[in-house]
C-alpha cells in the first residue's frame, strides 16, 4: 500500500476531529466526490492506518483516577512485560522509552487503592526491577 498522501492526511485530520463526520461533509472539505472519499477511507482501514473508531472519554469527569507507572526492567525484557501489562483493562497504554526508565504505563482506575493494587501486580512481574507511581492531579485536554 502506498503511503497516505496529502488528501488522505486531510481526511484523517477531519476524522480525528469527528469520527462520525458524514462522508458528504468530508468530500466537500477535501474537494473530492463522496465515493472517492469512501474508497480512500476503506483503503486506510484495510492498510491499518485507521485501526478503529472510538470515543474519547474524560476519565476524571467519569470519576476515575489516572496515574503513570514508571517502570524499570532487566535488559531487553520490555517485549515480554508489555503484553502482560496490557492484559489489565485499567492500563490504557504502555510505551517503551529511551532514558533512565524502560517503560511508562498510563493507568486509569476507580480509586487510588486500585492504582496501588495494579502497581503491586506490575512490580511482581518477572523482569520488572522497580515501579514508581505518579498520580495525575489535573488534565489540560487538547481542544480541537
PELIN-V865882 format. One record per pair of residues at least 24 apart in sequence whose ideal C-beta (glycine too) atoms are under 7 Angstrom apart, sorted by the first residue. I is the first residue (numbers start at 0). J is the second residue. D is the distance in whole Angstrom. If there is no record, write none. Layout:
# PELIN-V865882
i | j | d
I | J | D
I | J | D
This chain:
# PELIN-V865882
i | j | d
0 | 46 | 4
3 | 43 | 7
3 | 48 | 6
6 | 31 | 7
6 | 39 | 7
7 | 39 | 6
7 | 43 | 6
10 | 36 | 6
10 | 39 | 6
10 | 40 | 7
16 | 143 | 5
18 | 52 | 5
58 | 107 | 4
59 | 138 | 6
63 | 107 | 5
63 | 108 | 6
63 | 109 | 6
64 | 108 | 6
64 | 110 | 6
64 | 111 | 6
64 | 114 | 6
64 | 134 | 7
65 | 106 | 7
65 | 107 | 5
65 | 135 | 4
66 | 106 | 5
66 | 114 | 5
66 | 132 | 6
66 | 133 | 6
66 | 134 | 5
66 | 135 | 6
67 | 103 | 6
67 | 104 | 7
67 | 105 | 6
67 | 133 | 5
68 | 104 | 4
68 | 106 | 6
68 | 118 | 6
68 | 121 | 6
68 | 130 | 6
68 | 132 | 6
69 | 100 | 5
69 | 103 | 6
69 | 131 | 4
69 | 133 | 7
70 | 100 | 7
70 | 101 | 6
70 | 102 | 4
70 | 104 | 6
70 | 121 | 7
70 | 127 | 6
70 | 130 | 5
71 | 100 | 6
71 | 101 | 5
71 | 128 | 5
71 | 129 | 5
72 | 101 | 5
72 | 102 | 7
72 | 126 | 5
72 | 127 | 6
72 | 128 | 6
73 | 126 | 5
73 | 128 | 6
76 | 126 | 4
77 | 101 | 6
77 | 102 | 6
79 | 126 | 6
80 | 124 | 6
80 | 126 | 6
80 | 127 | 6
83 | 124 | 6
84 | 121 | 7
87 | 117 | 6
89 | 113 | 7
89 | 117 | 6
